[in-house]
């Protein structure tokens, strides 16, 4: 009987975590300025290292959240004041297994590092407009 209770408790906890992931994503998705965006966390052979997620445009910052995370905080924050697009390309054949083939991969650089992000073509237009709309620096 105890084994059956333990299995039932594990199933309830697993279902609760799964439900939390979906509710968290829905809460973020309903906010304005949320887009689906993949971020390359690590450079790995075979096109691996991409993490699915979504991002929010908040003022001068793009906040990226992992799709399958319990954290309410963004995993990565990019400032548009420091960010520049270095290159633009379609996903490689290896990457197309993880990143949709009709998406665009942007290599961006800021004052500290480079980052690769992948997004649908219609999101690229909005992203580039957001980058260009930054207020000029005041000296």
Buried (B, 14 or more C-beta within 10 A) or exposed (E): EEEEEEEEEEEEEEEEEEEEBEEBBEEBEEEEEBBBBBBBBEEEEEBBBBBBBBBBBEEBBBBBBBBEBEEEEBBBEBEBBEBEBEEEEBBEEEBBEBBEEEBBBBBBBBEEEEBBBBBBEEBBEBBEEBBEEEEEEEE
